[in-house]
Amino acid sequence: MNLYDQKIGGFLILAITGNIVLEDTTKLKEHVEQYIEDSSLEGIIINCENVKFIDSSGLGLIVSIYKTLKKMDKKFALTALSGRTLEIFTLTKLDNILTITKDNDTALEIFKT
């Protein structure tokens, strides 16, 4: 898994390439944790355009990140889910809980309103 950061205003956009699986969850968790306590952070958007698979450990980590941010009144979204990754969120009904949008701009637009 490779992680690419971009800050837009108070939002961290984190693009992930590869799979979000048990072997990589620690790397992703530590990467996100370095931003979460930043008082200027308004939220995190994870772009999954280049993610092909997410296992149960990856799902658990995503939910954990969401819950942590929610407790801090910060925003969280997943963007550009497709194919099997989108199906996983639909089957687990997480698409009813998490903000999932087609792209980063749509997520930013939702959060600014």
C-alpha positions as CSV (number, residue, x, y, z in Angstrom):
1,M,0.0,0.0,0.0
2,N,1.2,3.5,-0.8
3,L,-0.2,6.7,0.7
4,Y,-0.3,10.1,-0.9
5,D,-1.3,13.2,1.1
6,Q,-2.8,16.5,0.0
7,K,-4.1,19.3,2.2
8,I,-7.0,21.4,0.9
9,G,-8.0,24.0,3.4
10,G,-8.5,22.2,6.7
11,F,-9.0,18.8,5.0
12,L,-6.5,16.0,4.5
13,I,-7.0,14.1,1.3
14,L,-5.3,10.7,1.5
15,A,-5.1,8.8,-1.7
16,I,-4.3,5.1,-1.3
17,T,-3.0,2.7,-3.9
18,G,-3.0,-1.0,-3.3
19,N,-5.1,-3.1,-0.9
20,I,-6.2,-2.1,2.6
21,V,-5.5,-5.4,4.4
22,L,-4.2,-6.7,7.7
23,E,-0.6,-6.4,6.7
24,D,-1.0,-2.6,6.0
25,T,-3.4,-1.4,8.7
26,T,-0.7,-0.4,11.1
27,K,1.0,1.7,8.4
28,L,-2.4,3.4,7.6
29,K,-3.3,3.9,11.2
30,E,0.0,5.5,12.1
31,H,-0.1,7.7,9.1
32,V,-3.6,9.0,9.9
33,E,-2.8,9.5,13.6
34,Q,-0.1,12.0,12.8
35,Y,-2.9,14.3,11.5
36,I,-5.8,13.6,13.8
37,E,-4.7,15.7,16.7
38,D,-4.0,18.8,14.5
39,S,-6.4,21.4,15.7
40,S,-6.6,22.9,12.2
41,L,-7.8,19.6,10.7
42,E,-11.4,19.8,9.8
43,G,-11.6,16.3,8.4
44,I,-10.1,13.4,6.4
45,I,-11.1,12.3,2.9
46,I,-9.7,8.9,1.9
47,N,-9.6,8.5,-1.9
48,C,-10.0,4.8,-2.8
49,E,-9.8,5.1,-6.6
50,N,-6.8,2.8,-6.7
51,V,-7.9,0.4,-4.0
52,K,-8.9,-3.0,-5.3
53,F,-9.6,-4.9,-2.1
54,I,-10.4,-4.2,1.6
55,D,-10.4,-7.0,4.1
56,S,-12.1,-7.1,7.5
57,S,-9.1,-5.5,9.2
58,G,-9.2,-2.7,6.7
59,L,-12.9,-2.2,7.3
60,G,-12.4,-2.2,11.0
61,L,-9.7,0.5,10.7
62,I,-11.8,2.7,8.5
63,V,-14.7,2.5,11.0
64,S,-12.2,3.3,13.8
65,I,-10.9,6.4,12.0
66,Y,-14.5,7.5,11.4
67,K,-15.5,7.1,15.0
68,T,-12.4,8.9,16.3
69,L,-13.0,11.8,14.0
70,K,-16.7,11.9,14.8
71,K,-15.9,12.1,18.6
72,M,-13.7,15.1,17.8
73,D,-16.5,16.8,15.6
74,K,-14.3,16.3,12.5
75,K,-15.5,15.1,9.1
76,F,-14.7,11.8,7.3
77,A,-15.4,10.6,3.8
78,L,-14.5,7.9,1.4
79,T,-14.3,8.7,-2.3
80,A,-14.0,7.0,-5.6
81,L,-15.0,3.5,-4.4
82,S,-15.8,1.2,-7.2
83,G,-16.3,-2.4,-8.1
84,R,-15.6,-4.8,-5.2
85,T,-14.6,-2.1,-2.7
86,L,-18.0,-0.4,-3.1
87,E,-19.8,-3.7,-2.9
88,I,-18.1,-4.4,0.5
89,F,-19.4,-1.2,1.9
90,T,-22.9,-1.8,0.5
91,L,-23.1,-5.4,1.8
92,T,-21.9,-4.4,5.3
93,K,-24.4,-1.4,5.2
94,L,-21.5,0.9,6.1
95,D,-22.6,3.0,3.1
96,N,-25.5,4.0,5.3
97,I,-23.2,5.3,8.1
98,L,-20.2,6.7,6.3
99,T,-20.1,9.6,3.8
100,I,-19.2,8.0,0.4
101,T,-18.9,10.2,-2.6
102,K,-17.9,9.9,-6.2
103,D,-14.9,12.2,-5.9
104,N,-12.9,14.5,-3.6
105,D,-14.5,17.6,-4.8
106,T,-18.0,16.3,-4.0
107,A,-16.9,15.4,-0.5
108,L,-15.4,18.8,0.0
109,E,-18.6,20.5,-1.2
110,I,-20.7,18.4,1.2
111,F,-18.5,19.3,4.1
112,K,-18.4,23.0,3.4
113,T,-22.2,23.3,3.6
